[in-house]
């Protein structure tokens, strides 16, 4: 039930974050978020210090500073390259150099971790197919969710005209279904197996993204809410059981290792989701807008429209207010068309990633959830007896 509890709490956080953040934005402005979160973080620190039992490993190795530094730079280089690719071109020398640098840094990280006596991340964990498949499943679920929230927030606010708080409230179907299906998924897994439930969750997410490609400015919120139910259910089924699978592979004495990897895959998947889905959308939005804008617009106006769909629609409103109704309509239609071009393609990409994850889950995840201590068979895939001894 550990994965179910994690999943349910995740659902609560997904619900509270946009609602509280939306209220703060609407009432006080964006800087208020930082002031509001500071005391909450301080309270959490006090509660952890007071109630969470100490679990320090007496034989814990020293901190792997080199591994930490190299991995941080590698992830930073990757995300920066992806985010900037729409501005410089995916095939530009700058972008290719960024991907090349990332590959070199990843190779250096792997080489260092394999040779280090006290690695930050024991890579032999990923020799166990169950661990790898579960970690990738968690990453994909948060990849998909974060990419969706990035796009749907713009859709709600700019195309539907909802305010920040209203947008947050309208994301509740996703959050509610994540919490509920996280609990139901663990019960279902006992009956039909882990791999079937996780694969079904990822396929549900793929189906959601295919369905949401049909969205338009006139799509009713009822339809969108139904789509979000599919997404939330799929994510809950996936992330909760994948977490159980991760923790089932790692020996009890080293549960912190599994927990750390689980959290890292969530964050990495979510970051990649915003970067990749956002960049795919931005690239297609810019190219479509260039072709669709009315001819003869001043360079400054064109540049403003390319900043974002929100800027383009605001610009159209200003032009209409100035008495140029036909030109305003042309800018508005061009921006809307460009938005949905990028929106639909980005969702197709995410659907493909989720479907690939479902195939991987069917191939590699265990048929049934692990319910007892990790035994010798479960440890197959670890690199050596020396490695095993660190996790025993």
Secondary structure as UniProt FT lines:
FT   HELIX           2..27
FT   TURN            30..31
FT   HELIX           32..51
FT   TURN            58..59
FT   HELIX           65..88
FT   TURN            90..91
FT   HELIX           93..115
FT   TURN            117..118
FT   HELIX           123..127
FT   HELIX           129..154
FT   HELIX           155..159
FT   HELIX           164..169
FT   TURN            170..171
FT   HELIX           172..192
FT   HELIX           194..212
FT   TURN            213..214
FT   TURN            217..218
FT   HELIX           221..249
FT   HELIX           252..254
FT   HELIX           255..292
FT   TURN            295..296
FT   HELIX           299..307
FT   HELIX           309..321
FT   TURN            322..323
FT   HELIX           325..364
FT   HELIX           377..379
FT   TURN            380..381
FT   HELIX           385..390
//
